[in-house]
Amino acid sequence: MIIVGREKEQDILNICLNSKRPEFIVVYGRRRVGKTYLIKEYFNNRFAFYSTGVTENKMKEQLRSFNDSLKSYGYKDRKLPEDWFEAFSRLRSLLEVPEVQRDSVSGKRVVFLDEVPWMDTARSGFKSALDYFWNSWASTQPDILLIVCGSATSWIVDNIFRSKRGFYNRVTRRIQLKPFSLYETDKLLKLNGIEMSVSQLIEAYMIFGGIPFYLCLLDRRMSLAQNVEELLFKEGGELYYEYEYLYASLFKNPEKYRAVIENIARKKCGVLRKELSADKRIGDGEPLTKVLKQLEECAFIRKYKNYGKDKQSFLFQLVDPFTLFCLEFIADRKVNSWISFTGSPSYHAWRGYAFEILCFNHVKQIKAKLGITGVESAEYSWVGEADGKKVQIDMLIDRKDDMINVCEIKNTENEFIISEEEERKLRQRLETFRVATGTQKALNLTLISANGLKINAYSGMIQNLITEKDLIKE
């Protein structure tokens, strides 16, 4: 069993495997994040039953696939089930035979239904049949461990988590699988025989966003730039159409989700809901609430309260590096060659934005370097004005111990240099923030710099320095 990271998720699986009651686990997360791999590797492919939905197929084809799985596990009737109720009735019969595969230690009968949203075709009755299977029989079997999995997060949330009928309060555990951190990304690449410098690792994360499947496509014989060129920019590359597939696989009506994402991505600090609803492609009301919630649940965006504003003043901010990369360079196909594009002004502008996203995804590591792991905090971007001066702050770490880390985020090629003019701007920024927000907390000027800080006459104003190496910690 080779599983990189996922310690918390493995602990949940272990608890459920060894519990004395029936367990119903839902595993969800975006496409390619490693859901199926985790479950198959953890259980070493030893299931009492395993079946997966078939993409873009009708009920008959889904039933045929399910029936083929039944036959492979020893069910004798080869005739196609009439409907999903009959299919689950056959599954129950299969699980009741004495020879059924059980976990060698716990004795659990582990049932894994993968990509269940694909099984639920129009008017198929799949949800009702699964509900009946669990509520009428499986939930009475203390040695049953049912795992359902799916990339279509909107289906999982709407039909299982928020169901007011059969599935209501039936799920015993939820596992939301998120992209890898830099630390986990480094471990996976090394496992695949790929050694990168710290700067290359940072860039790989800013492009592929810690998605295991994407990272496993990297060819160790080529440079990072060559890999990006082959995978994303050459027609026929494994990820050439991935941006389109990504949203289509997760959501119905993906055009609206992409319209929301594209609007949010235009501002690094995020956008207000009213700004989104002004776009005629998006609209307002409950549909927009649903879209925003699902994008947040898939870890594409984050929602945070605008610091110093009223409680309803929420901003929505992009936090998915792969989406940003695709919006900048892939969606409109204006860039034909990544290798020739690197080093351009647009390339450096993207690096700055992408590095800020990376930092928001590694607040845990930033807090560890600051020595405040145990201190409760909230993280913000901030745009404000005082005395006619407009200021933007990349990241605020607002701490419960009456201090705010005001973070400048820089992704320069070399050590960041603070000049006399830069020092003046930084001091002005702190003062504008204090006046605009009226905060009484101590302000700690913190620099997050990919390549460190040049020590000179003006660098002493930086109270804490975090480098890219600090971000690659567990």
Protein Blocks (a to p, Z undefined) as FASTA:
>chain_A
ZZeejllmmmmmmmmmmmcbdcddddeddehilpmmmmmmmnoopafbdcdddehiafkl
mmmmmmmmmmmnopablcdcfblmlmmmmmmmmmmpmklccdfklopacdddehkllmmg
ghklmmmmmmmmmmmmmmmmmkbccddddfblmlmmmmmmmpcblmnokambdcdddddd
fklmmmmmmmnopacdfklmmmmmmmnnopaklmmmpcfkbcfklmmmmmmmpghiaklm
mmmmmmmmmpghkllmmmmmmmmmmpmnbpafklmmmpmklogcjllmmmmmmmmmnoma
ccdddehiafklccdddfbfklmmmmmmmmnomafbfklmgopaklmmmmmmmmmmmmmm
mmmmmmmmnopmmpccddddddddeehiacddfbacddfkopacdddddddfbdcdddfk
lmmmmmmmmmmmmmmnopabdcddddddfklpaddfklmmpmbdcdfklmmcZZ
